[in-house]
Amino acid sequence: PSASATEATPQPSISASSEANGEMKLIISATRGSSNIHVVAGGKTLFQDPIFQGDTKTFSAPTSISIYLSNAGDLDLTLNGEQLAPLGARNQEIRKTFRSK
């Protein structure tokens, strides 16, 4: 028996998240300068490299995203569509974990 791929199947879990797939979405923009960033989700490194001024990176994870920023003050972060306040000063190293509610 084959099922049609076009049929919408109801999802068993309901999420209050603004993301349609229920995942967390983190956007890191190097607005004012460059920074080394390390992004981990589910125990796996998603990104570990410099991000240069003008670049934007987007990451998704189901439950939590951990980040390390070497230059927190020059980066803008958006979590699930909501702009976050700067996490630190220019050249300040920051480690932070975001968890889904």
Biopython code that builds the backbone (N, CA, C, O; Angstrom):
import numpy as np
from Bio.PDB.StructureBuilder import StructureBuilder

atoms = [
    (1, "PRO", "N", (0.839, -1.207, 0.000)),
    (1, "PRO", "CA", (0.000, 0.000, 0.000)),
    (1, "PRO", "C", (0.876, 1.260, 0.000)),
    (1, "PRO", "O", (1.832, 1.370, 0.767)),
    (2, "SER", "N", (0.530, 2.188, -0.863)),
    (2, "SER", "CA", (1.314, 3.423, -0.926)),
    (2, "SER", "C", (0.465, 4.599, -0.461)),
    (2, "SER", "O", (-0.720, 4.695, -0.780)),
    (3, "ALA", "N", (1.088, 5.480, 0.291)),
    (3, "ALA", "CA", (0.396, 6.671, 0.791)),
    (3, "ALA", "C", (0.789, 7.860, -0.074)),
    (3, "ALA", "O", (1.928, 7.963, -0.530)),
    (4, "SER", "N", (-0.153, 8.740, -0.289)),
    (4, "SER", "CA", (0.129, 9.931, -1.082)),
    (4, "SER", "C", (1.005, 10.889, -0.294)),
    (4, "SER", "O", (0.728, 11.176, 0.870)),
    (5, "ALA", "N", (2.059, 11.382, -0.924)),
    (5, "ALA", "CA", (2.986, 12.292, -0.239)),
    (5, "ALA", "C", (2.386, 13.687, -0.084)),
    (5, "ALA", "O", (2.896, 14.502, 0.685)),
    (6, "THR", "N", (1.302, 13.963, -0.812)),
    (6, "THR", "CA", (0.721, 15.297, -0.760)),
    (6, "THR", "C", (-0.285, 15.459, 0.376)),
    (6, "THR", "O", (-0.686, 16.578, 0.697)),
    (7, "GLU", "N", (-0.697, 14.338, 0.989)),
    (7, "GLU", "CA", (-1.660, 14.432, 2.078)),
    (7, "GLU", "C", (-1.003, 15.013, 3.325)),
    (7, "GLU", "O", (0.128, 14.663, 3.661)),
    (8, "ALA", "N", (-1.713, 15.895, 4.000)),
    (8, "ALA", "CA", (-1.204, 16.466, 5.247)),
    (8, "ALA", "C", (-1.579, 15.545, 6.390)),
    (8, "ALA", "O", (-2.757, 15.270, 6.615)),
    (9, "THR", "N", (-0.582, 15.071, 7.108)),
    (9, "THR", "CA", (-0.871, 14.228, 8.265)),
    (9, "THR", "C", (-0.758, 15.067, 9.520)),
    (9, "THR", "O", (0.220, 15.798, 9.680)),
    (10, "PRO", "N", (-1.726, 14.985, 10.412)),
    (10, "PRO", "CA", (-1.669, 15.788, 11.635)),
    (10, "PRO", "C", (-0.476, 15.374, 12.499)),
    (10, "PRO", "O", (-0.171, 14.188, 12.628)),
    (11, "GLN", "N", (0.178, 16.346, 13.074)),
    (11, "GLN", "CA", (1.329, 16.069, 13.932)),
    (11, "GLN", "C", (0.830, 15.787, 15.349)),
    (11, "GLN", "O", (-0.066, 16.471, 15.843)),
    (12, "PRO", "N", (1.413, 14.777, 16.000)),
    (12, "PRO", "CA", (0.953, 14.425, 17.344)),
    (12, "PRO", "C", (1.316, 15.465, 18.403)),
    (12, "PRO", "O", (0.604, 15.609, 19.397)),
    (13, "SER", "N", (2.416, 16.189, 18.199)),
    (13, "SER", "CA", (2.810, 17.165, 19.220)),
    (13, "SER", "C", (2.434, 18.571, 18.788)),
    (13, "SER", "O", (2.607, 18.943, 17.627)),
    (14, "ILE", "N", (1.929, 19.335, 19.713)),
    (14, "ILE", "CA", (1.566, 20.729, 19.460)),
    (14, "ILE", "C", (2.606, 21.609, 20.135)),
    (14, "ILE", "O", (2.906, 21.433, 21.316)),
    (15, "SER", "N", (3.153, 22.552, 19.388)),
    (15, "SER", "CA", (4.167, 23.431, 19.949)),
    (15, "SER", "C", (3.660, 24.859, 19.967)),
    (15, "SER", "O", (2.981, 25.303, 19.042)),
    (16, "ALA", "N", (3.996, 25.572, 21.028)),
    (16, "ALA", "CA", (3.608, 26.977, 21.135)),
    (16, "ALA", "C", (4.622, 27.874, 20.433)),
    (16, "ALA", "O", (4.476, 29.096, 20.421)),
    (17, "SER", "N", (5.654, 27.261, 19.846)),
    (17, "SER", "CA", (6.702, 28.021, 19.179)),
    (17, "SER", "C", (6.143, 28.731, 17.957)),
    (17, "SER", "O", (5.174, 28.281, 17.346)),
    (18, "SER", "N", (6.773, 29.853, 17.612)),
    (18, "SER", "CA", (6.339, 30.586, 16.426)),
    (18, "SER", "C", (6.806, 29.894, 15.152)),
    (18, "SER", "O", (6.304, 30.187, 14.067)),
    (19, "GLU", "N", (7.765, 28.977, 15.277)),
    (19, "GLU", "CA", (8.234, 28.240, 14.109)),
    (19, "GLU", "C", (7.238, 27.133, 13.780)),
    (19, "GLU", "O", (6.763, 26.426, 14.669)),
    (20, "ALA", "N", (6.936, 26.995, 12.520)),
    (20, "ALA", "CA", (5.934, 26.030, 12.088)),
    (20, "ALA", "C", (6.361, 24.597, 12.396)),
    (20, "ALA", "O", (5.515, 23.756, 12.697)),
    (21, "ASN", "N", (7.658, 24.309, 12.325)),
    (21, "ASN", "CA", (8.117, 22.939, 12.550)),
    (21, "ASN", "C", (8.443, 22.668, 14.013)),
    (21, "ASN", "O", (8.899, 21.574, 14.347)),
    (22, "GLY", "N", (8.218, 23.650, 14.895)),
    (22, "GLY", "CA", (8.451, 23.449, 16.306)),
    (22, "GLY", "C", (9.909, 23.570, 16.718)),
    (22, "GLY", "O", (10.235, 23.411, 17.895)),
    (23, "GLU", "N", (10.790, 23.849, 15.764)),
    (23, "GLU", "CA", (12.200, 23.974, 16.091)),
    (23, "GLU", "C", (12.548, 25.391, 16.526)),
    (23, "GLU", "O", (11.849, 26.352, 16.206)),
    (24, "MET", "N", (13.649, 25.492, 17.264)),
    (24, "MET", "CA", (14.205, 26.800, 17.589)),
    (24, "MET", "C", (14.993, 27.266, 16.375)),
    (24, "MET", "O", (15.621, 26.467, 15.680)),
    (25, "LYS", "N", (14.951, 28.564, 16.131)),
    (25, "LYS", "CA", (15.711, 29.121, 15.013)),
    (25, "LYS", "C", (16.531, 30.297, 15.535)),
    (25, "LYS", "O", (15.977, 31.265, 16.057)),
    (26, "LEU", "N", (17.851, 30.207, 15.392)),
    (26, "LEU", "CA", (18.753, 31.256, 15.850)),
    (26, "LEU", "C", (19.472, 31.842, 14.643)),
    (26, "LEU", "O", (20.064, 31.115, 13.846)),
    (27, "ILE", "N", (19.412, 33.164, 14.518)),
    (27, "ILE", "CA", (20.112, 33.870, 13.448)),
    (27, "ILE", "C", (21.191, 34.731, 14.084)),
    (27, "ILE", "O", (20.912, 35.525, 14.982)),
    (28, "ILE", "N", (22.423, 34.572, 13.617)),
    (28, "ILE", "CA", (23.544, 35.371, 14.105)),
    (28, "ILE", "C", (24.019, 36.246, 12.956)),
    (28, "ILE", "O", (24.407, 35.738, 11.904)),
    (29, "SER", "N", (23.990, 37.559, 13.155)),
    (29, "SER", "CA", (24.424, 38.516, 12.137)),
    (29, "SER", "C", (25.627, 39.292, 12.651)),
    (29, "SER", "O", (25.594, 39.860, 13.743)),
    (30, "ALA", "N", (26.692, 39.309, 11.850)),
    (30, "ALA", "CA", (27.894, 40.068, 12.209)),
    (30, "ALA", "C", (27.710, 41.497, 11.704)),
    (30, "ALA", "O", (28.253, 41.886, 10.670)),
    (31, "THR", "N", (26.931, 42.264, 12.460)),
    (31, "THR", "CA", (26.511, 43.590, 12.018)),
    (31, "THR", "C", (27.622, 44.631, 12.140)),
    (31, "THR", "O", (27.832, 45.436, 11.232)),
    (32, "ARG", "N", (28.335, 44.606, 13.275)),
    (32, "ARG", "CA", (29.305, 45.671, 13.546)),
    (32, "ARG", "C", (30.754, 45.212, 13.469)),
    (32, "ARG", "O", (31.663, 46.029, 13.616)),
    (33, "GLY", "N", (30.989, 43.925, 13.244)),
    (33, "GLY", "CA", (32.353, 43.418, 13.168)),
    (33, "GLY", "C", (32.353, 41.905, 13.075)),
    (33, "GLY", "O", (31.298, 41.271, 13.069)),
    (34, "SER", "N", (33.544, 41.333, 13.002)),
    (34, "SER", "CA", (33.703, 39.887, 12.860)),
    (34, "SER", "C", (33.876, 39.227, 14.224)),
    (34, "SER", "O", (34.217, 39.890, 15.204)),
    (35, "SER", "N", (33.639, 37.917, 14.281)),
    (35, "SER", "CA", (33.752, 37.171, 15.528)),
    (35, "SER", "C", (33.966, 35.703, 15.205)),
    (35, "SER", "O", (33.516, 35.212, 14.171)),
    (36, "ASN", "N", (34.662, 35.005, 16.104)),
    (36, "ASN", "CA", (34.658, 33.551, 16.031)),
    (36, "ASN", "C", (33.387, 33.084, 16.726)),
    (36, "ASN", "O", (33.031, 33.587, 17.791)),
    (37, "ILE", "N", (32.709, 32.125, 16.118)),
    (37, "ILE", "CA", (31.514, 31.580, 16.759)),
    (37, "ILE", "C", (31.579, 30.062, 16.732)),
    (37, "ILE", "O", (32.141, 29.461, 15.816)),
    (38, "HIS", "N", (30.994, 29.460, 17.754)),
    (38, "HIS", "CA", (30.899, 28.009, 17.857)),
    (38, "HIS", "C", (29.465, 27.716, 18.276)),
    (38, "HIS", "O", (29.019, 28.156, 19.335)),
    (39, "VAL", "N", (28.751, 26.975, 17.447)),
    (39, "VAL", "CA", (27.345, 26.687, 17.696)),
    (39, "VAL", "C", (27.176, 25.168, 17.826)),
    (39, "VAL", "O", (27.585, 24.408, 16.948)),
    (40, "VAL", "N", (26.562, 24.741, 18.944)),
    (40, "VAL", "CA", (26.358, 23.325, 19.219)),
    (40, "VAL", "C", (24.875, 23.077, 19.483)),
    (40, "VAL", "O", (24.235, 23.826, 20.220)),
    (41, "ALA", "N", (24.340, 22.032, 18.882)),
    (41, "ALA", "CA", (22.951, 21.621, 19.143)),
    (41, "ALA", "C", (22.908, 20.103, 19.184)),
    (41, "ALA", "O", (23.460, 19.433, 18.311)),
    (42, "GLY", "N", (22.257, 19.569, 20.192)),
    (42, "GLY", "CA", (22.142, 18.119, 20.318)),
    (42, "GLY", "C", (23.487, 17.426, 20.429)),
    (42, "GLY", "O", (23.641, 16.288, 19.986)),
    (43, "GLY", "N", (24.464, 18.108, 21.022)),
    (43, "GLY", "CA", (25.780, 17.510, 21.186)),
    (43, "GLY", "C", (26.648, 17.554, 19.933)),
    (43, "GLY", "O", (27.783, 17.077, 19.947)),
    (44, "LYS", "N", (26.126, 18.120, 18.857)),
    (44, "LYS", "CA", (26.871, 18.192, 17.603)),
    (44, "LYS", "C", (27.225, 19.631, 17.272)),
    (44, "LYS", "O", (26.414, 20.540, 17.450)),
    (45, "THR", "N", (28.450, 19.829, 16.788)),
    (45, "THR", "CA", (28.866, 21.153, 16.350)),
    (45, "THR", "C", (28.193, 21.457, 15.012)),
    (45, "THR", "O", (28.360, 20.723, 14.038)),
    (46, "LEU", "N", (27.429, 22.555, 14.980)),
    (46, "LEU", "CA", (26.794, 22.978, 13.736)),
    (46, "LEU", "C", (27.695, 23.921, 12.956)),
    (46, "LEU", "O", (27.669, 23.946, 11.725)),
    (47, "PHE", "N", (28.495, 24.697, 13.684)),
    (47, "PHE", "CA", (29.363, 25.690, 13.032)),
    (47, "PHE", "C", (30.464, 26.067, 13.999)),
    (47, "PHE", "O", (30.202, 26.315, 15.176)),
    (48, "GLN", "N", (31.695, 26.113, 13.514)),
    (48, "GLN", "CA", (32.823, 26.543, 14.346)),
    (48, "GLN", "C", (33.838, 27.204, 13.424)),
    (48, "GLN", "O", (34.755, 26.557, 12.918)),
    (49, "ASP", "N", (33.659, 28.498, 13.217)),
    (49, "ASP", "CA", (34.474, 29.261, 12.282)),
    (49, "ASP", "C", (34.267, 30.742, 12.552)),
    (49, "ASP", "O", (33.393, 31.125, 13.329)),
    (50, "PRO", "N", (35.076, 31.570, 11.905)),
    (50, "PRO", "CA", (34.795, 33.009, 12.000)),
    (50, "PRO", "C", (33.549, 33.364, 11.193)),
    (50, "PRO", "O", (33.232, 32.734, 10.184)),
    (51, "ILE", "N", (32.864, 34.382, 11.667)),
    (51, "ILE", "CA", (31.792, 35.007, 10.889)),
    (51, "ILE", "C", (32.257, 36.442, 10.671)),
    (51, "ILE", "O", (32.654, 37.122, 11.617)),
    (52, "PHE", "N", (32.208, 36.897, 9.426)),
    (52, "PHE", "CA", (32.770, 38.191, 9.080)),
    (52, "PHE", "C", (31.691, 39.257, 8.976)),
    (52, "PHE", "O", (30.533, 38.963, 8.677)),
    (53, "GLN", "N", (32.091, 40.506, 9.228)),
    (53, "GLN", "CA", (31.147, 41.613, 9.194)),
    (53, "GLN", "C", (30.343, 41.561, 7.901)),
    (53, "GLN", "O", (30.898, 41.430, 6.809)),
    (54, "GLY", "N", (29.015, 41.667, 8.048)),
    (54, "GLY", "CA", (28.115, 41.601, 6.897)),
    (54, "GLY", "C", (27.526, 40.217, 6.674)),
    (54, "GLY", "O", (26.553, 40.072, 5.934)),
    (55, "ASP", "N", (28.111, 39.183, 7.311)),
    (55, "ASP", "CA", (27.608, 37.814, 7.150)),
    (55, "ASP", "C", (26.483, 37.534, 8.133)),
    (55, "ASP", "O", (26.406, 38.139, 9.202)),
    (56, "THR", "N", (25.614, 36.608, 7.755)),
    (56, "THR", "CA", (24.534, 36.132, 8.616)),
    (56, "THR", "C", (24.492, 34.615, 8.522)),
    (56, "THR", "O", (24.579, 34.052, 7.431)),
    (57, "LYS", "N", (24.359, 33.955, 9.667)),
    (57, "LYS", "CA", (24.244, 32.499, 9.713)),
    (57, "LYS", "C", (22.954, 32.150, 10.452)),
    (57, "LYS", "O", (22.579, 32.811, 11.420)),
    (58, "THR", "N", (22.286, 31.102, 9.980)),
    (58, "THR", "CA", (21.034, 30.655, 10.588)),
    (58, "THR", "C", (21.191, 29.210, 11.053)),
    (58, "THR", "O", (21.721, 28.367, 10.329)),
    (59, "PHE", "N", (20.724, 28.939, 12.269)),
    (59, "PHE", "CA", (20.823, 27.605, 12.850)),
    (59, "PHE", "C", (19.464, 27.194, 13.402)),
    (59, "PHE", "O", (18.705, 28.027, 13.896)),
    (60, "SER", "N", (19.166, 25.898, 13.311)),
    (60, "SER", "CA", (17.919, 25.359, 13.858)),
    (60, "SER", "C", (18.237, 24.154, 14.721)),
    (60, "SER", "O", (19.172, 23.405, 14.439)),
    (61, "ALA", "N", (17.458, 23.972, 15.771)),
    (61, "ALA", "CA", (17.603, 22.811, 16.648)),
    (61, "ALA", "C", (16.285, 22.558, 17.341)),
    (61, "ALA", "O", (15.516, 23.495, 17.560)),
    (62, "PRO", "N", (16.000, 21.305, 17.694)),
    (62, "PRO", "CA", (14.704, 21.001, 18.310)),
    (62, "PRO", "C", (14.541, 21.522, 19.738)),
    (62, "PRO", "O", (13.463, 22.011, 20.077)),
    (63, "THR", "N", (15.572, 21.435, 20.588)),
    (63, "THR", "CA", (15.360, 21.776, 21.999)),
    (63, "THR", "C", (16.323, 22.805, 22.559)),
    (63, "THR", "O", (15.915, 23.618, 23.388)),
    (64, "SER", "N", (17.596, 22.809, 22.140)),
    (64, "SER", "CA", (18.544, 23.782, 22.685)),
    (64, "SER", "C", (19.655, 24.081, 21.690)),
    (64, "SER", "O", (20.018, 23.249, 20.859)),
    (65, "ILE", "N", (20.181, 25.289, 21.800)),
    (65, "ILE", "CA", (21.320, 25.719, 20.990)),
    (65, "ILE", "C", (22.302, 26.386, 21.946)),
    (65, "ILE", "O", (21.944, 27.320, 22.663)),
    (66, "SER", "N", (23.548, 25.900, 21.952)),
    (66, "SER", "CA", (24.599, 26.503, 22.764)),
    (66, "SER", "C", (25.552, 27.252, 21.845)),
    (66, "SER", "O", (25.915, 26.768, 20.773)),
    (67, "ILE", "N", (25.952, 28.446, 22.288)),
    (67, "ILE", "CA", (26.825, 29.261, 21.448)),
    (67, "ILE", "C", (28.021, 29.771, 22.246)),
    (67, "ILE", "O", (27.941, 29.982, 23.456)),
    (68, "TYR", "N", (29.123, 29.963, 21.540)),
    (68, "TYR", "CA", (30.292, 30.673, 22.049)),
    (68, "TYR", "C", (30.562, 31.792, 21.051)),
    (68, "TYR", "O", (30.615, 31.558, 19.844)),
    (69, "LEU", "N", (30.730, 33.000, 21.558)),
    (69, "LEU", "CA", (31.023, 34.159, 20.715)),
    (69, "LEU", "C", (32.298, 34.801, 21.241)),
    (69, "LEU", "O", (32.419, 35.035, 22.444)),
    (70, "SER", "N", (33.264, 35.094, 20.348)),
    (70, "SER", "CA", (34.506, 35.738, 20.805)),
    (70, "SER", "C", (34.380, 37.252, 20.828)),
    (70, "SER", "O", (35.200, 37.940, 21.436)),
    (71, "ASN", "N", (33.343, 37.776, 20.160)),
    (71, "ASN", "CA", (33.169, 39.228, 20.056)),
    (71, "ASN", "C", (31.669, 39.535, 20.102)),
    (71, "ASN", "O", (31.075, 39.959, 19.111)),
    (72, "ALA", "N", (31.076, 39.310, 21.273)),
    (72, "ALA", "CA", (29.613, 39.364, 21.405)),
    (72, "ALA", "C", (29.021, 40.721, 21.034)),
    (72, "ALA", "O", (27.911, 40.783, 20.506)),
    (73, "GLY", "N", (29.742, 41.804, 21.301)),
    (73, "GLY", "CA", (29.194, 43.136, 21.097)),
    (73, "GLY", "C", (28.973, 43.522, 19.645)),
    (73, "GLY", "O", (28.204, 44.438, 19.358)),
    (74, "ASP", "N", (29.641, 42.832, 18.722)),
    (74, "ASP", "CA", (29.508, 43.177, 17.302)),
    (74, "ASP", "C", (28.486, 42.309, 16.577)),
    (74, "ASP", "O", (28.304, 42.438, 15.366)),
    (75, "LEU", "N", (27.820, 41.426, 17.314)),
    (75, "LEU", "CA", (26.873, 40.501, 16.692)),
    (75, "LEU", "C", (25.443, 40.821, 17.116)),
    (75, "LEU", "O", (25.191, 41.218, 18.253)),
    (76, "ASP", "N", (24.517, 40.643, 16.185)),
    (76, "ASP", "CA", (23.085, 40.724, 16.492)),
    (76, "ASP", "C", (22.523, 39.316, 16.425)),
    (76, "ASP", "O", (22.785, 38.584, 15.471)),
    (77, "LEU", "N", (21.745, 38.931, 17.443)),
    (77, "LEU", "CA", (21.129, 37.608, 17.479)),
    (77, "LEU", "C", (19.621, 37.734, 17.463)),
    (77, "LEU", "O", (19.041, 38.593, 18.127)),
    (78, "THR", "N", (19.003, 36.865, 16.694)),
    (78, "THR", "CA", (17.548, 36.791, 16.619)),
    (78, "THR", "C", (17.155, 35.352, 16.936)),
    (78, "THR", "O", (17.621, 34.420, 16.281)),
    (79, "LEU", "N", (16.294, 35.171, 17.943)),
    (79, "LEU", "CA", (15.842, 33.837, 18.334)),
    (79, "LEU", "C", (14.356, 33.729, 18.073)),
    (79, "LEU", "O", (13.564, 34.473, 18.651)),
    (80, "ASN", "N", (13.970, 32.801, 17.202)),
    (80, "ASN", "CA", (12.563, 32.586, 16.834)),
    (80, "ASN", "C", (11.874, 33.889, 16.439)),
    (80, "ASN", "O", (10.737, 34.150, 16.830)),
    (81, "GLY", "N", (12.585, 34.701, 15.656)),
    (81, "GLY", "CA", (12.010, 35.934, 15.137)),
    (81, "GLY", "C", (12.087, 37.121, 16.072)),
    (81, "GLY", "O", (11.658, 38.216, 15.708)),
    (82, "GLU", "N", (12.627, 36.934, 17.278)),
    (82, "GLU", "CA", (12.709, 38.017, 18.267)),
    (82, "GLU", "C", (14.160, 38.473, 18.424)),
    (82, "GLU", "O", (15.036, 37.694, 18.801)),
    (83, "GLN", "N", (14.393, 39.758, 18.126)),
    (83, "GLN", "CA", (15.743, 40.319, 18.259)),
    (83, "GLN", "C", (16.148, 40.334, 19.731)),
    (83, "GLN", "O", (15.400, 40.819, 20.580)),
    (84, "LEU", "N", (17.332, 39.801, 20.029)),
    (84, "LEU", "CA", (17.825, 39.764, 21.399)),
    (84, "LEU", "C", (18.690, 40.989, 21.683)),
    (84, "LEU", "O", (19.303, 41.550, 20.775)),
    (85, "ALA", "N", (18.734, 41.393, 22.938)),
    (85, "ALA", "CA", (19.656, 42.457, 23.349)),
    (85, "ALA", "C", (21.077, 41.929, 23.179)),
    (85, "ALA", "O", (21.291, 40.720, 23.263)),
    (86, "PRO", "N", (22.057, 42.811, 22.939)),
    (86, "PRO", "CA", (23.441, 42.334, 22.809)),
    (86, "PRO", "C", (23.839, 41.495, 24.022)),
    (86, "PRO", "O", (23.533, 41.856, 25.158)),
    (87, "LEU", "N", (24.520, 40.379, 23.780)),
    (87, "LEU", "CA", (24.874, 39.463, 24.864)),
    (87, "LEU", "C", (26.119, 39.905, 25.616)),
    (87, "LEU", "O", (26.415, 39.373, 26.686)),
    (88, "GLY", "N", (26.856, 40.873, 25.070)),
    (88, "GLY", "CA", (28.065, 41.329, 25.740)),
    (88, "GLY", "C", (28.630, 42.536, 25.025)),
    (88, "GLY", "O", (28.019, 43.086, 24.109)),
    (89, "ALA", "N", (29.814, 42.937, 25.466)),
    (89, "ALA", "CA", (30.485, 44.096, 24.895)),
    (89, "ALA", "C", (31.384, 43.671, 23.729)),
    (89, "ALA", "O", (31.588, 42.480, 23.490)),
    (90, "ARG", "N", (31.908, 44.649, 23.021)),
    (90, "ARG", "CA", (32.851, 44.374, 21.935)),
    (90, "ARG", "C", (34.058, 43.623, 22.518)),
    (90, "ARG", "O", (34.589, 43.988, 23.568)),
    (91, "ASN", "N", (34.470, 42.581, 21.817)),
    (91, "ASN", "CA", (35.600, 41.713, 22.196)),
    (91, "ASN", "C", (35.367, 40.923, 23.484)),
    (91, "ASN", "O", (36.303, 40.335, 24.025)),
    (92, "GLN", "N", (34.131, 40.904, 23.978)),
    (92, "GLN", "CA", (33.811, 40.100, 25.163)),
    (92, "GLN", "C", (33.429, 38.691, 24.725)),
    (92, "GLN", "O", (32.608, 38.509, 23.826)),
    (93, "GLU", "N", (34.038, 37.691, 25.374)),
    (93, "GLU", "CA", (33.703, 36.297, 25.086)),
    (93, "GLU", "C", (32.472, 35.893, 25.894)),
    (93, "GLU", "O", (32.390, 36.150, 27.095)),
    (94, "ILE", "N", (31.530, 35.264, 25.222)),
    (94, "ILE", "CA", (30.262, 34.877, 25.850)),
    (94, "ILE", "C", (29.949, 33.433, 25.478)),
    (94, "ILE", "O", (30.124, 33.015, 24.334)),
    (95, "ARG", "N", (29.485, 32.684, 26.468)),
    (95, "ARG", "CA", (28.924, 31.347, 26.226)),
    (95, "ARG", "C", (27.492, 31.392, 26.739)),
    (95, "ARG", "O", (27.234, 31.883, 27.838)),
    (96, "LYS", "N", (26.566, 30.877, 25.941)),
    (96, "LYS", "CA", (25.159, 30.920, 26.347)),
    (96, "LYS", "C", (24.434, 29.739, 25.711)),
    (96, "LYS", "O", (24.770, 29.306, 24.609)),
    (97, "THR", "N", (23.439, 29.228, 26.424)),
    (97, "THR", "CA", (22.585, 28.165, 25.901)),
    (97, "THR", "C", (21.145, 28.666, 25.877)),
    (97, "THR", "O", (20.622, 29.157, 26.878)),
    (98, "PHE", "N", (20.527, 28.532, 24.726)),
    (98, "PHE", "CA", (19.102, 28.860, 24.585)),
    (98, "PHE", "C", (18.328, 27.556, 24.582)),
    (98, "PHE", "O", (18.711, 26.605, 23.901)),
    (99, "ARG", "N", (17.224, 27.503, 25.351)),
    (99, "ARG", "CA", (16.393, 26.288, 25.399)),
    (99, "ARG", "C", (14.973, 26.637, 24.968)),
    (99, "ARG", "O", (14.470, 27.728, 25.238)),
    (100, "SER", "N", (14.346, 25.689, 24.297)),
    (100, "SER", "CA", (12.964, 25.917, 23.893)),
    (100, "SER", "C", (12.081, 25.859, 25.136)),
    (100, "SER", "O", (12.367, 25.130, 26.086)),
    (101, "LYS", "N", (11.017, 26.633, 25.111)),
    (101, "LYS", "CA", (10.139, 26.712, 26.281)),
    (101, "LYS", "C", (9.166, 25.551, 26.274)),
    (101, "LYS", "O", (8.338, 25.435, 27.177)),
]
sb = StructureBuilder()
sb.init_structure("model")
sb.init_model(0)
sb.init_chain("A")
sb.init_seg("    ")
for serial, (resi, resn, name, xyz) in enumerate(atoms, 1):
    if name == "N":
        sb.init_residue(resn, " ", resi, " ")
    sb.init_atom(name, np.array(xyz, "f"), 0.0, 1.0, " ", f" {name:<3s}", serial, name[0])
structure = sb.get_structure()
